[in-house]
């Protein structure tokens, strides 16, 4: 950060996930870490803006990597959570994901060359679909409970 501030320029790219926007069962700790990266990036973008430093948080979906092979599953399992089945299912995805990691890398390079890059960048049709659907559901829920939300000020 001192180097970027000194030069009044730079671009920080943080990698989150669609799991930072949409919670998935059996992945609470992963969801938490990825959501934290989004919050960190949003705050950091505000803090470094006056230094000419840009921040983008990237939320990729399923890209063809061996990522699924590196997941550490819980050792002490409670059958009702279905972790055994999830481990088998996620293992089958490894190396079969639809996203092209080379295209992702090209996009990362491209955004560093932009004058006004996005703060939030969803990558992959799966991520776009998941996140936009979740946002619509959240908007509907907020509207449904708006009467409670707005009822908290002193009379």
N, C-alpha and C positions, 0 to 999 in steps of 0.2 A: 504493500500500500504506500509506503513512503516514496518509492520510485514512481508510482503512478501519479501521486499528488505533485511530486517535484516537476513532472513533465506535463501536468495538466491534461492528461489524456490516458486512454486505456479502455479496455473492455473486459469486464469480468463475466465469465459464463459459468453459471452453476447448473449442475445436472440434478434435476428432481426426477419426477416420474408422473405418469397419470395417477399413480397411487398417492400422490401428494394432493390431488384434487378429489379423488373418489376413494372412499374407504373400502377395502376388501377384507372379507372375513379370512381368518387364519393368517393375516399379515399385519396385525396391528402395530408391531414395532417398526416394520418397514414403512407403513403408512405414516407413522409419526415422524420418522426421520425425513421422509420426503416432503411432508407438509412443513416441517421446520425449515427446510432449505428454501421453500417458497417465501415464508415469512422473513427469513434472513435476507433474501434477495430484495424483497420489496423495501425493507428498511434501509438496507445498504444503498440501494439506488437513490434514495432521498438524501442520504448522508454524503454521498460522493458526487452528486450532480454538479455542485458548484466548483468541483475540481476538474470538470470535463471528462469524468470517468463514467462510462456506461455500464449497465448491468443487465444481463438477460438470464432468466431462469428458464431452462429448457426442460420440457416434460415429454420425454419419448414414451412411446408405447412398446409394442413387441417388435424388437429388431433382432435379426438373425445373428445371435451370438451364443456363447456357451454360458451365459449368465445363469440360466436355470440350473446348471451343474454345480454352481458355487453356493447355492442356498444352503444355509445351515438350519436344519429343522430341529425342533425341540426334541429332547431325548425322552423326557418323562411325559408320556402322552395319556390323555383322557379320551377314551374311545368316542364319546359323543361329539367331540370337536372334529372328527374326521380327518385328522392330519395325515394318516396313512394314505387315504384316497387322494388328498390334495398333492402329496409328494409324488405319487404315481402320475397324476394328471399333469402337473407342472413339468415333470421329467420328460414326458412325451413331447412337450413343446420345444425342448432344447434343440436348436439347430433347424427348427421348422418355422420360426417366426416369419411373418410376411415382410417386415421392414428391412430395407437394404442399409446396412451400416455405412457404406461408402457414400450414399446419398445424404445421410445424416451428417457425416463429416464435412461434406461439401457445403451444406447449409450453415454449419457452424462457422466455417471460414467466411462465407458470404456475409453473415450478419456482422462480423467484425469490421467489414468494409463499409457498412451503412452509417450515414450521418445520424439517423434516428432509428436505431434498431428497436425491436420490441422488448418490453420488460418481460412479458410472458410469451413463450413460444411453445405451442403444442406441436409435437411431431408424430405423424402417423395417423392414418384414417381411424384406427381403433381408438386412439387417444381423443381425437376431435369428437368422435361420436359419444364416447363415455362422458367427457367433461361437459359438453354442451347439454346433453341429456340431464346430467346431474344438476347443472345450473338452472335449468327450467323447473326441475322438481323442487329445488331450494326456493326459487322465486314463488312458486305456488304455495309452498309451506309457509313462507314468511307472510304472504298475503292472507292465508287462512288464519294465522295467529296474530295478525296485525293489531287487533283490538286489545290483546293482552300486552303486546309490545309497547303500545302507545299509552297504556294506562298507569304508568309508573311515576309520573311527576306529582308533586304536591298539588292539592286542589286549590 
